[in-house]
Amino acid sequence: MVAAGRRKKLKLGFKQEGVANMKYTRLYADADGETHFEDIKADFQQTEFRPGVPLFGVTKSEAATDVFFVHTPAEYSDYYHPSPRRLLIVVMTGEDTITASDGEIRRFGPKDVILIDDMGSKGHKSAAPNCEFMFVELIS
């Protein structure tokens, strides 16, 4: 309990330092069709998200055509393939392992965000030995 007259002032509103380190991973193809990973820092801007409340940190929006959940079969694994469309994936449970065509392997767990952007390339392969649920957004 805070003594009378010594109450803390709440600092409301957007704080860049609180979100400055949010990153996601992009899997992309180079000019030769080879796929690679890159880490991208999310760019938040102060935005009036709703009138009458403190400013929110919001990134640039992307158009999406579909949003759905995926339940992968136990011990799922596949071969190299390109994505048919850009996919924004959020791993919800378990782990998803993705291998780029350059040989780099990355493991993604709960709350990790991956932008799959390798259409028309040599592709990537996935293995989800215990990744049961993912949230997927198809970006147009």
Solvent accessible surface area in square Angstrom, and as a share of the most:
residue,aa,sasa,rsa
1,M,242,1.08
2,V,80,0.46
3,A,65,0.51
4,A,93,0.72
5,G,80,0.77
6,R,186,0.68
7,R,188,0.69
8,K,174,0.74
9,K,185,0.78
10,L,148,0.74
11,K,167,0.71
12,L,136,0.67
13,G,30,0.29
14,F,33,0.14
15,K,102,0.43
16,Q,79,0.35
17,E,129,0.58
18,G,63,0.61
19,V,45,0.26
20,A,21,0.16
21,N,126,0.65
22,M,93,0.42
23,K,124,0.52
24,Y,53,0.20
25,T,12,0.07
26,R,64,0.23
27,L,0,0.00
28,Y,56,0.21
29,A,33,0.26
30,D,54,0.28
31,A,113,0.88
32,D,121,0.63
33,G,14,0.13
34,E,41,0.18
35,T,0,0.00
36,H,43,0.19
37,F,17,0.07
38,E,60,0.27
39,D,87,0.45
40,I,47,0.24
41,K,114,0.48
42,A,8,0.06
43,D,99,0.51
44,F,25,0.10
45,Q,101,0.45
46,Q,108,0.48
47,T,48,0.28
48,E,113,0.51
49,F,129,0.54
50,R,142,0.52
51,P,108,0.68
52,G,83,0.80
53,V,41,0.24
54,P,54,0.34
55,L,72,0.36
56,F,84,0.35
57,G,26,0.25
58,V,45,0.26
59,T,56,0.33
60,K,175,0.74
61,S,97,0.63
62,E,92,0.41
63,A,70,0.55
64,A,45,0.35
65,T,76,0.44
66,D,62,0.32
67,V,85,0.49
68,F,78,0.33
69,F,133,0.56
70,V,43,0.25
71,H,114,0.51
72,T,11,0.07
73,P,86,0.54
74,A,94,0.73
75,E,126,0.56
76,Y,76,0.29
77,S,79,0.51
78,D,31,0.16
79,Y,192,0.73
80,Y,101,0.38
81,H,64,0.29
82,P,55,0.35
83,S,3,0.02
84,P,117,0.73
85,R,109,0.40
86,R,58,0.21
87,L,32,0.16
88,L,44,0.22
89,I,16,0.08
90,V,39,0.23
91,V,0,0.00
92,M,85,0.38
93,T,59,0.34
94,G,24,0.24
95,E,56,0.25
96,D,6,0.03
97,T,19,0.11
98,I,2,0.01
99,T,13,0.08
100,A,0,0.00
101,S,27,0.18
102,D,64,0.33
103,G,46,0.44
104,E,69,0.31
105,I,90,0.46
106,R,58,0.21
107,R,157,0.57
108,F,11,0.05
109,G,18,0.18
110,P,80,0.50
111,K,176,0.75
112,D,57,0.29
113,V,33,0.19
114,I,0,0.00
115,L,11,0.06
116,I,2,0.01
117,D,21,0.11
118,D,0,0.00
119,M,78,0.35
120,G,81,0.78
121,S,17,0.11
122,K,113,0.48
123,G,0,0.00
124,H,10,0.04
125,K,76,0.32
126,S,16,0.11
127,A,31,0.24
128,A,2,0.02
129,P,59,0.37
130,N,91,0.47
131,C,2,0.01
132,E,89,0.40
133,F,87,0.36
134,M,18,0.08
135,F,55,0.23
136,V,6,0.04
137,E,35,0.16
138,L,10,0.05
139,I,8,0.04
140,S,89,0.57
